Amino acid sequence: MKGINIADLRRLPMPCPTLDEQLRIESQLIEAERDNLRAQQLVTEFDRLIVERKRALISAAVTGQFDVSTARSLA
């Protein structure tokens, strides 16, 4: 087939979900978007806590509250 014209496109069946199905899909998308936003918030909070704990650890090591010589590497 060399090409498709508008008449060919008009003859193609176009599936369309019922209104109930559209509303169910919309509800699922809204719920998925809510879950995604919550996951993003948790990652942001986790990242903030990691930075805070890293700073506290460095501060403790520098001020002598943490004995760096007895620390072991986990690697």
Residue pairs with C-beta under 8 A, 6 or more apart in sequence:
17 25
57 66
59 65
60 66
61 68
